[in-house]
Amino acid sequence: MAILSLRPGAFRTRNPGRDAETDQARMETVRNAILMALADARRERDGLKQRMSMYYAQAATMLDTSEEYGMRAAADEAVIRSAEQSASNARKRVAQLEAQMEKFSALIGQLDGAPQETAAADVDIA
C-alpha cells in the first residue's frame, strides 16, 4: 500500500484567486501595523513639540522677569536651566521620532509598490 499516490490529479493546489486574497490580507495586516506605529510616532512627536514650546516659553518668561545674569537668584537660574534642558531633550527625541517616521513611510511605500521618494509624502493614516 502506497502512502503517496502518484495518480494524476491526486494533488491539487488552491485557487490562485484565493491565494491572492490570502496574500493581500497578510500584506494589509503588516501595512496596518506600520500605519499604527506611524500614527503613534506622530502623536508622540506632536505632543513633544507642544511641550518643547512650553519649556522654551517658560525659560523666556523667567529670563524676562528675573534679574540680569549676575544678579539672578540661584532658584531662577535653576528653573531656566531645567526648562532649557527639557526642551533640548525633547528636540533630540523629536529628531529620533522623525527618523522613525521616515522609515515607516518607506516601508509603506515598499508594501504599496511606490517609489520610496514619493511614498513618505503620500502615506495616509486613516
N, C-alpha and C positions, 0 to 999 in steps of 0.2 A: 504494500500500500504506500503510495507516494504522498508525502505531505504536501508537496508543492506540485500542482498540476501545471502541465505545460500546454494545456489546451488553448487554442486561440480564443480570445475573448474572456478568459478566466480572470484577468486583471483589468480593472477599469480605473481610469483616473476621474477626478471630479470635473464637473463642468467648468470650462475656462471662465465663464462669466461669474460663477460663484467664487472661483479663486481670485478674480479681480476685485470682487466685493470684499472678500476677506482681507486682501492686501490693502485696499483703500481704508477699511475700518482700522486696521493696525496702524497705518500711517496717520490717520486722524487722531488716534489715541496719543501718539507721540507729539503730534503738532499741538494738540490741546494742552498737553503738559508743558510744552515750551512756552505757549502763549500765557499760561497761568504764571509761570516763572517770570516772564517778561512783565506782566501786569504787576506782580509783587514788587519787582525791582523798581518799576516806575513809581509805584506808591511810596516806597521807602525813599527814593530819590527826592520826590516832591515834598515829602514831609521834612526831610533833612534840609532842603533848600529853604523852607519856611523857617525852621529853627535857626539855620545859619544866619538868615537875615535878622532874626530876633537877637541873636548873640552880637552881631555887629552893631545893631541899633542900641543895644544895652551898653556896649563899650563906648560908642559915640556919645550917648547921653551922659555917661559917667565922665568922659573927657570934657564935655561942655559944662557940666555943673560942678566939677571939682576944681581944686586949686591947680596952679601950674605944677609941672612935673616935680620940681624940687620941694614944693610946699604941700604936695598931695598927701593925704593921710594914707598910712600903710593899708588900711582896710579898703579904701577906694582903689588903690593900686592893685590889690589882690583881686578885687571884683573885675577890674578891667582886664587883667592878665587871664583870669579864668574864662571870661567871655571870649577873648581873642583865641585862647587855646581850644575852647569848644568849637568855635567857628572853623578853626584850622582843621580839627579832626573831622568835622562834618564835610568840609571841602574835599578832604582825602577820600572819604567814604563815597561821596557823590561821584568822584572820578572812577572809583572801583565799580560802582553800580553802572555807570555809563559804559564802561568796558564790557561788563557782563551783558548789558542790553544789546550792544553791537554783536556780540557772539550769538545771542539768542536770535536776533534778527537774521543773521547769516544762516543759522540752522533752518529757520523757517523758509528762507529763500531756497536753500538746497532741497528741502522737502517739497516745496512748490514748483521746483524746476526753474525758478527765475534766476537771472544773474545776481551775484551777491551784491554788486554795487547798488542796484535798484531795490533789492529786497528789503533793506533796512528801512527805507522810506515808505515802502508800500505795505508793511505789516499792519493789519487791522486787528485790534483786540476787541472783539465783540462781546 
